[in-house]
Each structure stands twice: as C-alpha cells, then as structure tokens.
Amino acid sequence: MGVLNFEHLPISTLVGADRRTIDEVLAGLTPDKSYRRKVALTKLVQRVLSPLYRANMRAYARLERPHMEQSPIFIIGHWRSGTTYVHNIFTQDDRFGYCTTYQTVFPHVMLRGRGFLRSVARFFMPNNRATDGMELGVDIPQEEEVALSNITPLAHYHFLSSPQRMEHWRTKALLLDDIDASQRKEWQAALQQLVDISLSVQHKSIFLSKNPPHTARIRDILELWPDAKFIYLVRNPYTVFESTRNFFSRTIASTTLEPFDKAGFDEEVVKTYKALVDRYERDKVLIPDGNLFEVRFEDFEADPVAVTERIYRELRLGSFERVRSRIEAYVGSKRGFKKNRYNYDPHTVELVDRWCADTLRRWDYHL
C-alpha cells in the first residue's frame, strides 16, 4: 500500500532520471524558492542511484536484443481519448510486453538492482492517480512517455515539471521539430532501449505501446520498425479538451518545479491538440497498408469485445479466440464505471470550434 499522496509529492517525477536530463530540464525553470527542497531531494536520489545507473547501462550494452515475433503495436490518439482502456484490454493477451509503472519511474534500474528498488517503489507509490482515480501499481501497464522523460531531455512530459515552457516542449519533444540528426537518433535510441528492456525482463516477444505523444511521431517510429502497427483512437473533441485541461492542470499542480501560471493554459492545451492531430494526419500515409486501424472511442466503448476482435483480424494479430474469455472478463469487470460528465461552457465551445474544426468535420462530431 503506497504511503505517498500524488497531490503532495515530496519529490519530482524526475526522481529516476539521469543527471544530464535533470540538468537540462532544471536549466529552463523559473527560479522559485518554494521548490528548492523538492529539487534538492530529486538530485540527491539521482546521485545515490548513479552507480546503479552505470551498472545497468553496462548490462544493457551486453544485452542480447530480444527476438521480436512481430513489430510493435502502437495505441495512439490524443490524451483522454480512451487509450488507457484500450491498452488494458489488449494487455489481457499474455504475448504482449509493455512498459510498467515501475519502469516509467526507474527506467535506468531494470537489469541490475530492480528487485530491491521495485519493493521500495511499491511501498511509496500512491495507490491511485489523484487526477482521475486510475489505479497505480508497480506492474500495471503504463505509457512510455513517463519513462522517456527519465531517459532523455527529448520527452514531452517535461512540460509537467516546466509548464511555463509548454510551447518549447511541444515543438522540441512532442513533434521532434528543430532538432538535429544526432538528437533524433538519441530519441530513437531511448525508445529502442525501453522496448528491448521491457521485452527482455518480461520474456515477451511483442511490444504493446500506449503513448499519446507517439501520435505525432509516426515517421520516427517507422524508421525503427517499418512494419509497426497502429491503433488510432479519436474522441469527441469537446470532451477531450475539458478532460485534458482538468487532467493536465491537476497533474502539473503535483509535479511542477516552478510557478504554474494558468494564464493562457487553455490555449496551450488546444494548440497541442491541433499540433498532435495535424502531424498524425500528415504522416499516417507513411504507414503500410493494413497496419493502421482507426476508430472512434464512442464506437469502441459501445462494443469493446467486437471491435477488439475486428482489430485482431484487420491488423493480423493472431487468434482472438485464444484471448476472448480474458478480454470478456476484463470488460465485464469495468461495467458500471462512472465517467465524468461535462457541460461545455461558451469558452470551451469557442476554443474547440476554432482549434479542432478539422477533427469535428472529419469525424462528424457535434454538440
């Protein structure tokens, strides 16, 4: 049972990052004494764990790359579009490996010293995300961006520590624009490392990704795995905006290392929405025929078992009958889950109509 409360974390989510990543994020912060203790404790943990990080990097250099039965499968779509629910359904298939919550916090301690640190993480980790009540646990499937933020400065979630520079992190670390060839190779190497270690530790042969930021990175992913497969989820943009704004603002309140000025925050949220979706629409044509499945979350949610079966068939993921009973049991266990209801105020409607018009039209969404 975790003893920490997510809303009052005494340490940064960069606790598992290497020194270079921490320094680059801290370099752009607005100075504020109220965060000094949190920064100091984060740096202290990093120094204590540095020898383990070096041992793990040596172990990774010797690691035999795991055999992959097929290229990874990427569940993508904007935040709050149902990607977590779909990910959890697909992880009922025991062929799939994935990034765990522990790995997101301590990606540098996966091959050496993992047992001890995993126990420590289990003791301290909050049981639920305060932002939406989702269950937390060291072995629960998680999205890779949190892990990448502890591996490389080119991770979009650095904006959660540095919210005053949301545009910077969107351009450089979400869209991977304005970076040179060596930085791009660094990002690709970080993702390759994460996938290799996940599969090796879990003794799996297919990596299943769930990571909204990857929606904007199809080109870079295909350079690593030309035959990668993608499941793209889209959801009512009015709902997505309201949910994302609430989710990010509450998360930032727990994770920021600088003052969080909410002036202009709503605009930044919808700018990120448009940038993410526009990049996806531009690059999805690069995906090989038969390797992309697009679906409205509302349609998936109406009959998750039937749509999942269709995804298995159209993406050629193997026998669905082998996993049908487990998926049906998981879906059944989530029936009755109460979702937030939103009343869209004029401000929300104006922003979404202005910034998300293409999605509203393309997917026939209306108020």
C-alpha positions as CSV (number, residue, x, y, z in Angstrom):
1,M,0.0,0.0,0.0
2,G,1.6,3.2,-1.1
3,V,2.3,5.8,1.6
4,L,2.6,8.9,-0.7
5,N,-0.3,11.1,-1.9
6,F,0.1,12.0,-5.5
7,E,-1.2,15.5,-4.9
8,H,1.6,16.2,-2.3
9,L,4.6,14.5,-3.8
10,P,7.8,15.5,-1.8
11,I,10.0,14.7,-4.8
12,S,9.9,15.3,-8.5
13,T,8.8,12.7,-11.1
14,L,12.3,13.1,-12.4
15,V,13.5,11.0,-9.5
16,G,14.6,8.3,-11.8
17,A,16.3,10.5,-14.4
18,D,20.0,10.7,-15.2
19,R,22.0,13.8,-14.3
20,R,22.0,15.2,-17.9
21,T,18.3,15.0,-18.2
22,I,17.6,16.6,-14.9
23,D,20.1,19.4,-15.5
24,E,18.6,20.2,-18.9
25,V,15.0,20.4,-17.5
26,L,16.1,22.5,-14.5
27,A,18.1,24.9,-16.7
28,G,15.0,26.4,-18.1
29,L,12.9,26.7,-14.9
30,T,11.7,30.0,-13.5
31,P,13.5,30.2,-10.1
32,D,11.3,29.9,-7.1
33,K,12.5,29.1,-3.5
34,S,9.3,27.1,-2.7
35,Y,10.5,24.2,-4.9
36,R,14.1,24.2,-3.7
37,R,13.6,21.2,-1.3
38,K,11.9,19.1,-4.0
39,V,14.7,19.8,-6.4
40,A,17.3,19.1,-3.8
41,L,15.8,15.7,-2.9
42,T,15.5,14.7,-6.5
43,K,19.1,15.5,-7.1
44,L,20.1,13.6,-4.0
45,V,18.3,10.4,-5.1
46,Q,19.9,10.7,-8.5
47,R,23.4,10.9,-7.0
48,V,22.7,7.9,-4.8
49,L,21.4,5.8,-7.7
50,S,24.1,6.9,-10.2
51,P,26.3,3.8,-9.6
52,L,23.2,1.6,-10.3
53,Y,22.5,3.5,-13.5
54,R,26.1,2.9,-14.7
55,A,25.8,-0.8,-13.9
56,N,22.6,-1.0,-15.8
57,M,24.0,0.7,-18.9
58,R,26.9,-1.8,-18.9
59,A,24.3,-4.6,-18.6
60,Y,22.3,-3.1,-21.5
61,A,25.4,-2.9,-23.7
62,R,25.8,-6.7,-23.2
63,L,22.1,-7.5,-23.5
64,E,21.2,-9.7,-26.5
65,R,18.4,-7.9,-28.3
66,P,15.2,-10.0,-27.7
67,H,13.6,-11.8,-30.5
68,M,10.5,-10.0,-31.7
69,E,7.7,-12.2,-33.1
70,Q,6.5,-9.1,-34.9
71,S,7.0,-5.3,-34.9
72,P,5.5,-3.4,-32.0
73,I,1.8,-2.3,-31.9
74,F,1.2,1.3,-31.0
75,I,-2.0,2.5,-29.4
76,I,-2.2,6.2,-30.2
77,G,-4.6,9.2,-30.0
78,H,-4.9,12.4,-28.0
79,W,-4.9,12.2,-24.3
80,R,-8.2,11.3,-22.7
81,S,-9.4,9.5,-25.9
82,G,-9.6,6.1,-24.3
83,T,-6.1,4.9,-24.9
84,T,-5.6,3.5,-21.4
85,Y,-8.8,1.5,-21.5
86,V,-7.9,0.0,-24.9
87,H,-4.4,-0.7,-23.7
88,N,-5.6,-2.5,-20.6
89,I,-7.9,-4.7,-22.8
90,F,-5.1,-5.7,-25.1
91,T,-2.7,-6.5,-22.3
92,Q,-5.1,-9.4,-21.4
93,D,-3.2,-11.1,-24.2
94,D,-0.2,-12.6,-22.5
95,R,2.0,-12.4,-25.6
96,F,2.4,-8.7,-25.2
97,G,5.1,-7.0,-23.2
98,Y,4.7,-3.3,-22.2
99,C,6.2,-0.6,-20.1
100,T,5.2,-0.9,-16.4
101,T,4.7,1.9,-13.9
102,Y,7.9,0.9,-12.1
103,Q,9.8,1.2,-15.4
104,T,8.4,4.6,-16.0
105,V,9.9,5.8,-12.7
106,F,13.2,4.0,-12.7
107,P,13.9,3.1,-16.4
108,H,17.7,3.1,-15.6
109,V,17.3,0.3,-13.0
110,M,15.7,-2.5,-14.9
111,L,18.6,-5.0,-15.3
112,R,20.5,-4.6,-12.1
113,G,19.0,-3.8,-8.7
114,R,15.5,-3.9,-9.9
115,G,14.1,-6.3,-7.2
116,F,15.1,-4.0,-4.3
117,L,14.1,-0.7,-5.9
118,R,10.8,-2.2,-7.1
119,S,10.0,-3.1,-3.5
120,V,10.8,0.4,-2.4
121,A,8.7,1.9,-5.2
122,R,5.7,-0.3,-4.2
123,F,5.9,0.9,-0.6
124,F,6.0,4.6,-1.5
125,M,3.9,4.7,-4.7
126,P,0.4,6.2,-4.4
127,N,-2.4,3.7,-4.9
128,N,-4.3,5.9,-7.3
129,R,-3.8,8.9,-9.6
130,A,-5.4,11.9,-7.9
131,T,-6.2,13.3,-11.3
132,D,-8.7,10.7,-12.3
133,G,-8.7,7.9,-9.7
134,M,-6.9,5.4,-12.1
135,E,-5.2,2.6,-10.2
136,L,-1.4,2.8,-9.8
137,G,0.9,-0.2,-9.1
138,V,4.5,-1.1,-10.0
139,D,3.5,-3.7,-12.5
140,I,0.5,-2.0,-14.1
141,P,0.8,-1.2,-17.8
142,Q,1.9,2.4,-18.3
143,E,2.7,4.8,-21.2
144,E,6.3,5.1,-22.3
145,E,6.5,8.9,-22.2
146,V,6.9,8.9,-18.4
147,A,9.9,6.6,-18.8
148,L,11.3,8.6,-21.7
149,S,11.2,11.7,-19.5
150,N,13.6,9.9,-17.2
151,I,15.9,8.8,-20.0
152,T,16.2,11.8,-22.4
153,P,15.6,15.6,-22.5
154,L,13.5,14.9,-25.6
155,A,10.4,13.9,-23.8
156,H,7.2,15.9,-23.9
157,Y,6.2,15.3,-20.3
158,H,9.0,17.6,-19.2
159,F,6.3,20.3,-19.5
160,L,4.8,18.8,-16.3
161,S,7.9,19.9,-14.5
162,S,8.3,23.1,-16.6
163,P,4.8,24.3,-17.5
164,Q,5.9,27.8,-18.4
165,R,7.6,26.4,-21.5
166,M,4.8,24.3,-22.9
167,E,5.5,25.6,-26.4
168,H,9.1,24.6,-26.1
169,W,8.4,21.1,-25.1
170,R,5.6,20.8,-27.7
171,T,7.9,21.8,-30.5
172,K,11.1,20.1,-29.5
173,A,10.0,17.0,-27.6
174,L,6.5,16.2,-28.9
175,L,6.8,17.0,-32.5
176,L,10.6,16.4,-32.5
177,D,11.0,19.6,-34.6
178,D,14.0,21.9,-34.5
179,I,16.4,19.1,-33.5
180,D,19.4,17.8,-35.4
181,A,20.2,14.3,-36.6
182,S,22.1,13.3,-33.5
183,Q,19.3,14.4,-31.2
184,R,16.8,12.4,-33.3
185,K,19.0,9.3,-33.1
186,E,19.2,9.9,-29.4
187,W,15.4,9.9,-29.1
188,Q,15.1,6.7,-31.2
189,A,17.8,5.0,-29.2
190,A,16.0,5.8,-26.0
191,L,12.8,4.3,-27.3
192,Q,14.6,1.2,-28.7
193,Q,16.3,0.7,-25.3
194,L,13.0,1.0,-23.5
195,V,11.3,-1.6,-25.8
196,D,14.3,-4.0,-25.6
197,I,14.5,-4.0,-21.9
198,S,10.7,-4.3,-21.4
199,L,10.6,-7.4,-23.6
200,S,13.7,-8.9,-22.1
201,V,12.6,-8.5,-18.5
202,Q,9.1,-9.8,-19.1
203,H,10.2,-12.5,-21.5
204,K,7.8,-11.4,-24.2
205,S,8.1,-11.2,-28.0
206,I,5.7,-8.4,-29.0
207,F,5.8,-4.9,-27.6
208,L,2.4,-3.2,-27.0
209,S,2.7,0.6,-26.7
210,K,0.2,3.1,-25.3
211,N,1.6,6.6,-25.6
212,P,-0.4,9.6,-26.8
213,P,2.7,11.6,-27.8
214,H,3.6,8.9,-30.3
215,T,0.6,10.1,-32.3
216,A,2.9,12.8,-33.6
217,R,6.0,10.6,-34.2
218,I,4.9,8.1,-36.8
219,R,7.7,8.9,-39.1
220,D,10.4,8.3,-36.5
221,I,8.7,5.1,-35.2
222,L,8.6,3.7,-38.7
223,E,12.3,4.4,-39.2
224,L,12.9,2.0,-36.3
225,W,10.1,-0.6,-37.1
226,P,8.9,-0.2,-40.8
227,D,6.2,-2.8,-40.2
228,A,4.9,-1.3,-37.0
229,K,1.1,-1.4,-36.5
230,F,-1.1,1.4,-35.1
231,I,-4.5,1.6,-33.4
232,Y,-5.7,5.3,-33.6
233,L,-8.4,6.4,-31.2
234,V,-10.4,9.7,-31.7
235,R,-13.0,11.0,-29.3
236,N,-15.4,14.0,-29.1
237,P,-13.0,17.0,-29.0
238,Y,-15.2,19.0,-26.6
239,T,-15.0,16.1,-24.1
240,V,-11.3,15.6,-24.8
241,F,-10.5,19.3,-24.2
242,E,-12.4,19.5,-20.9
243,S,-10.9,16.3,-19.7
244,T,-7.3,17.1,-20.8
245,R,-7.4,20.5,-19.3
246,N,-8.5,19.1,-16.0
247,F,-6.1,16.2,-16.1
248,F,-3.0,18.3,-17.0
249,S,-3.8,21.2,-14.6
250,R,-4.1,18.8,-11.7
251,T,-1.1,16.8,-12.7
252,I,1.1,19.9,-13.0
253,A,0.0,21.1,-9.6
254,S,1.6,17.9,-8.2
255,T,4.7,17.7,-10.5
256,T,5.8,21.3,-11.3
257,L,9.2,22.6,-10.2
258,E,8.3,26.2,-11.0
259,P,5.2,28.5,-10.5
260,F,2.3,27.4,-12.7
261,D,0.6,30.5,-14.2
262,K,-2.6,29.3,-15.7
263,A,-3.0,32.4,-17.9
264,G,-3.0,31.1,-21.5
265,F,-3.1,27.5,-20.4
266,D,-6.3,26.7,-22.2
267,E,-4.9,28.0,-25.4
268,E,-1.8,25.8,-25.0
269,V,-3.9,22.7,-24.5
270,V,-5.8,23.2,-27.7
271,K,-2.6,24.2,-29.6
272,T,-1.1,20.9,-28.6
273,Y,-4.3,19.1,-29.7
274,K,-4.1,20.7,-33.1
275,A,-0.4,20.1,-33.5
276,L,-0.7,16.4,-32.5
277,V,-3.6,15.7,-34.8
278,D,-2.2,17.6,-37.7
279,R,1.1,15.8,-37.5
280,Y,-0.8,12.5,-37.3
281,E,-2.9,13.3,-40.4
282,R,0.2,14.3,-42.3
283,D,2.3,11.2,-41.5
284,K,-0.3,8.4,-41.3
285,V,0.0,7.9,-45.1
286,L,3.5,6.5,-44.4
287,I,2.0,3.5,-42.5
288,P,2.0,0.4,-44.7
289,D,-1.4,-0.7,-46.0
290,G,-3.2,-2.9,-43.5
291,N,-1.2,-1.7,-40.5
292,L,-3.5,1.1,-39.3
293,F,-6.9,0.8,-37.6
294,E,-8.8,4.0,-36.8
295,V,-11.8,4.0,-34.6
296,R,-14.0,6.5,-32.7
297,F,-13.7,5.7,-28.9
298,E,-17.5,6.1,-28.7
299,D,-17.9,3.2,-31.1
300,F,-15.2,1.1,-29.4
301,E,-16.8,1.6,-26.0
302,A,-20.2,0.6,-27.3
303,D,-19.0,-2.9,-28.0
304,P,-15.3,-3.3,-26.9
305,V,-15.1,-7.1,-27.5
306,A,-16.5,-7.0,-31.0
307,V,-14.3,-4.1,-32.0
308,T,-11.2,-5.7,-30.4
309,E,-11.9,-8.9,-32.4
310,R,-12.1,-6.8,-35.6
311,I,-8.8,-5.1,-34.7
312,Y,-7.2,-8.5,-34.3
313,R,-8.5,-9.6,-37.6
314,E,-7.6,-6.5,-39.6
315,L,-4.2,-6.0,-38.1
316,R,-3.4,-9.7,-38.3
317,L,-2.6,-10.0,-34.6
318,G,-3.3,-13.7,-34.3
319,S,-6.1,-15.8,-32.9
320,F,-8.7,-13.7,-31.0
321,E,-10.4,-16.8,-29.7
322,R,-7.3,-17.6,-27.6
323,V,-7.9,-14.4,-25.6
324,R,-11.6,-13.9,-25.9
325,S,-12.5,-15.1,-22.4
326,R,-9.9,-13.0,-20.7
327,I,-10.9,-9.9,-22.6
328,E,-14.6,-10.5,-21.9
329,A,-13.9,-10.9,-18.2
330,Y,-11.9,-7.6,-18.1
331,V,-14.6,-5.7,-20.0
332,G,-17.2,-7.2,-17.7
333,S,-15.3,-6.0,-14.6
334,K,-15.4,-2.4,-15.8
335,R,-19.1,-2.2,-16.5
336,G,-20.7,0.4,-14.3
337,F,-17.6,2.6,-14.1
338,K,-18.9,6.2,-13.8
339,K,-17.3,8.7,-16.1
340,N,-17.2,12.4,-15.6
341,R,-20.0,14.4,-17.3
342,Y,-19.2,17.7,-18.9
343,N,-21.3,20.8,-19.5
344,Y,-19.5,22.7,-22.2
345,D,-19.4,26.4,-21.4
346,P,-19.1,29.0,-24.2
347,H,-15.4,29.4,-23.7
348,T,-14.8,25.7,-24.3
349,V,-17.1,25.7,-27.3
350,E,-15.3,28.7,-28.9
351,L,-11.8,27.2,-28.3
352,V,-12.7,23.8,-29.7
353,D,-14.6,25.2,-32.7
354,R,-11.6,27.3,-33.5
355,W,-8.8,24.9,-33.0
356,C,-10.4,21.5,-33.6
357,A,-12.6,22.2,-36.6
358,D,-10.8,19.7,-38.8
359,T,-11.4,16.8,-36.4
360,L,-15.0,17.9,-35.8
361,R,-15.7,17.8,-39.5
362,R,-13.6,14.7,-40.3
363,W,-15.2,12.5,-37.7
364,D,-18.7,14.1,-37.7
365,Y,-18.7,15.3,-34.1
366,H,-21.4,17.8,-32.9
367,L,-22.5,19.3,-29.7
